[in-house]
Amino acid sequence: MATINSATLSTPAHSHGLAKPFAEIRAFWRQFVAKAFNPYRPELHYMRGPGPAWRAKHLARSN
C-alpha cells in the first residue's frame, strides 16, 4: 500500500479558496479508513456472563 505524506498534498491557504474543504475531506477519509479497517472487534471478545463453573461454586456456597 502506498503512503501519501501530507507535505505532498498541502497547499498554502492563500493560494486557493478550496484549501479548507479539501483538508476537511481528507480528514474525513482518514478517519473513515482508520475506523473501517481497525482490526479490533470488541463484539467478538465480550463475555456473556458467568459460566457453569462460577454457578457451581456460588450455588454451593449459598445453600
C-alpha positions in Angstrom: 0.0 0.0 0.0 1.4 3.4 -0.9 1.5 6.1 1.6 1.0 9.8 0.9 2.7 12.4 3.0 0.7 15.4 4.0 3.5 17.6 2.7 2.8 16.4 -0.9 -0.8 17.4 -0.6 -0.5 20.7 1.3 -1.0 24.0 -0.4 -0.8 27.4 1.0 -4.1 28.7 2.4 -3.9 31.9 0.4 -3.4 30.2 -3.0 -6.8 28.6 -3.1 -10.2 29.2 -1.6 -10.5 25.4 -1.7 -7.8 24.5 0.8 -10.1 24.2 3.8 -12.7 22.0 2.1 -10.0 19.7 0.8 -8.5 19.5 4.3 -11.9 18.6 5.7 -12.5 15.9 3.1 -9.0 14.5 3.6 -9.6 14.4 7.4 -12.9 12.6 6.9 -11.4 9.9 4.7 -8.5 9.4 7.1 -10.9 8.8 10.0 -13.2 6.6 7.8 -10.3 4.4 6.7 -8.9 4.2 10.2 -12.3 3.1 11.6 -13.3 0.8 8.7 -10.0 -1.2 8.8 -9.4 -1.3 12.5 -8.7 -4.9 13.4 -10.0 -4.6 16.9 -13.5 -6.0 17.1 -14.7 -5.9 20.8 -18.0 -7.6 20.0 -16.1 -10.8 19.2 -14.5 -10.8 22.7 -17.1 -9.7 25.1 -18.2 -12.0 27.9 -21.8 -13.0 28.1 -21.9 -13.7 31.8 -20.7 -16.3 34.4 -20.2 -19.8 33.2 -21.1 -23.2 34.7 -18.0 -23.3 37.0 -18.9 -19.9 38.5 -22.6 -21.1 39.0 -21.5 -24.4 40.7 -19.1 -22.6 43.0 -21.6 -19.9 44.1 -24.7 -22.1 44.3 -22.8 -24.5 46.6 -21.8 -21.5 48.8 -25.4 -20.1 49.0 -27.0 -23.4 50.1 
